[in-house]
């Protein structure tokens, strides 16, 4: 009987602690997520405000340098071409 009462007491304590701390953790998590969204929106608005309406913006990805280990041997980069 003592073990059962101890289990019930510990269970009630755990449920009470979860009820106290879960809202705090949830509020912290939501603030963090909305803060990130706010920073992203602020950054995109800054980029957009530097251009006039009608400007064409082309974003080019930087090509990564190909790295080949020296003990592999000769490396050849092939490109496909069309035969006419």
N, C-alpha and C positions, 0 to 999 in steps of 0.2 A: 504494500500500500504506500509505503514511503517513497518508493521509486516512481510510482504513478503520480503522486503529488509533486515530486521534484520535476518530472517531465512536464506536467501542466504548468507549473510556475515558470520554468525555463521557456516554454512555448509562449506563454503570455508575455514574458519579458522581451523575447525576440520580436514578437508581433508589435509590441509597443514601441521598441526602438526603430523598427522599420517604418512605422507610422510617423515617427518624429523626424527621421533623417531623410526619408525618400522625397518629401516635398522640397527640402533644401537642395538635395542633389539634382532633382529635376529642374528647379529654378536656375541653378548654376549652369546646367547643361544647355538649357534654352537660351540663357544670356550669351553663352559662348557661341552657339550656332548663329543667333541673330547678329551678334557682333561681327562674325566672319562675313555674313551676307552683306552687312552694312559696309564693311571695308571693301568688299569686291565691287559693290555698286558705286562707291565713292571713286574707286580707281577707274572704273569704266567711264564714269561721267567726266573725270578729268581728261581722259584720252579723247572723248568725243568733243569736249568743249574747245580743244585746240584746233579743230578743223571747222571749216565753213560748210554750210549746207551745200551739197552738190559735189563736194570734193570726192575723188576716187581714192580709196585707200587700198594698197596692195601690201599684204604681209607675206614676206618671203621667209621660209624656214631655212635656218643655217644648216648647211650640209655637214654631217659629222665626218671627221677624218677617219679613214679606214686604217685600222691598226692590225698588222699581221706580224706574228712572231717570226723572228729571224731564222729559226731552225725549221720552219715549215717548207722553205724552198722558194721558188719563184712564184710570184703572185701576179695573175693577169686579170684585169677587170674587163669583162666582155660587155659589149653593147650590141643589142639587136638592131639590124638595119634591114630596110625593105629592098628587095631586088625589083628593078623595073624592067 
